Amino acid sequence: MFRFIEHAERVHRFADGELSAADASAFQDHVGECPDCQKELETVLLLRGRLRDLPGLPPARSSRPARPAADPPPGFRSPGRRTVLASATLVAAAAGLLLVLRPGRDIPVSPAVAQAFDALAPGQRRPLVERLTYRPAARYRRPPATMRAARSAAAVPIDALTAARDRGDVHGELALWLWAGDSDEASTVAAHTGRDPDLDNDLAVLAMRRSHLDEAKDRLDRLLQGHTEHTAALWNRALLLERRGERAAAIRDYEAVATYQEAGWADEARERAAQLRLRLPPGGPPPPR
Amino acid sequence: MRKPTPGIHDIGEGVLQSELLRQAGRLTRNAADAQDLVQDTLERGLRKYDRYKYGSLRTWLLHIMRNLFIDSVRRRRPIDPGVEVLSIPAESTSLPKWAQVSDAALSAAIAELDPIAREVVALKEREGCSYVEISTRLGIPVATVGTRLTRARRKLRKLLETALPASAREEEESEADVQVH
């Protein structure tokens, strides 16, 4: 049995995210039935809101240089779930405001986001067979061991998600959801991204994951018209063509990727092309590029 | 300089959403559930905006989030009829009176905290430090950080409750009585 102050302290630790996963889960089971803990949770959250808004809250005497600003760039509004944004957009429109979203190309990758990509790729295997261009996901990792591994959705670490949002890193958030295998959440983010070749590639991956192959093909074709050496787009178009049974065209794209000699990717592209070649009808070599 | 009072268009504001998401993550411990909780909070905030009377939009939304969170954990398990619970009306969006005191009253309450308690609160709520960071900055054990924060917040709430006019205190107490069933 807890003394009351210990009991109360558990609530504060929970609200501060300082309990272990097991203790937090036990607390979640408990709080619905405990008026004291509910009141204590109210104390933490409402004080937090008031103190954050208080203009005169004195700085800590042991202050160090300020952390990087959490505020997003001017005009940026971070994406949320579809209806939230729809509501926020309506409200903003009603208030005469303009929502402007931009890709995250120049935004430094948060360490929490980078760690999340590693954590979601155990054994240095990428969870997707497709190629993403967001930096922490772009380096070569071996393909997923099984199709199930490639398709099962994983939990995105909340720290990574909030870190991406704090920086206005829409591309990072999109890639996180894709990497975790959650196409629904990725779609919500995708609806509010800007234009950028790397982002277009990852949006094509999202379309592939949702089996919208025509949309993915259009997006990749347009991207490759302007950026013929975009190897991730070539890779993804090869996968897409392979899925559509257009083996000769897929072989061409894989072999194009191999010519760029990127570590890991070139070998896997050659291997995929060789495998496809074995499945071509006799006497039907791929037409020359 | 005083920030402008938030208006309805600030409900979808990016930094506020990030803060809500971070808090929701601490409550739900799961990114997808946290997103849902933030979505529900913002939706209710937009729906009930006409009831938002007080200047701290953040506090009001955190209040809604707390109520929705407790509703959600209750729905996860069967209700034990032998347990007395506080009733939180699903549509409740009213802040308790102590959370509606003026900034001046809140500043006065902070000034009454002892210096170490003030420091712990400032490091947590102004700078967003974790317990480990606070422990390092102040040279105290991590376990002590939690105890000091708990005591400081409880004292602040008590000070704010006593700062209310007697009539408001009585009103709040009677509302609390009605809610227990």
Interface residues (C-beta under 8 A of the other chain):
Chain A: I5 A8 E9 H12 R13 F14 A15 D16 G17 E18 A21 A24 S25 Q28 D29 V31 G32 E33 P35 Q38 K39 L41 E42 T43 V44 L45 L46 L47 R48 G49 R50 L51 R52 D53 L54 P55 G56 L57 P58 P59 A60 R61 S62 S63 R64 R67 A70 D71 P72 F76 R77 S78 G80 R81 T83 V84 L85 S87 A88 T89 V91 A92 A94 A95 L97 A155 V156 P157 I158 D159 L161 T162 R165 D166 G168 D182 E185
Chain B: M1 R2 K3 G7 I8 H9 I11 G12 E13 G14 V15 Q17 S18 E19 L21 R22 Q23 G25 R26 L27 R29 N30 A31 A32 A34 Q35 D36 V38 Q39 L42 E43 L46 G55 S56 R58 T59 W60 L61 L62 H63 M65 R66 F69 I70 V73 R74 R76 R77 D80 V83 E84 V85 L86 I88 L95 P96 A99 D103 L106 S107 I110 R118 E119 V121 A122 L123 K124 E125 R126 E127 G128 S130 Y131 R137 L138 G146 T147 L149 T150 R151 R153 R154 L156 R157 V180
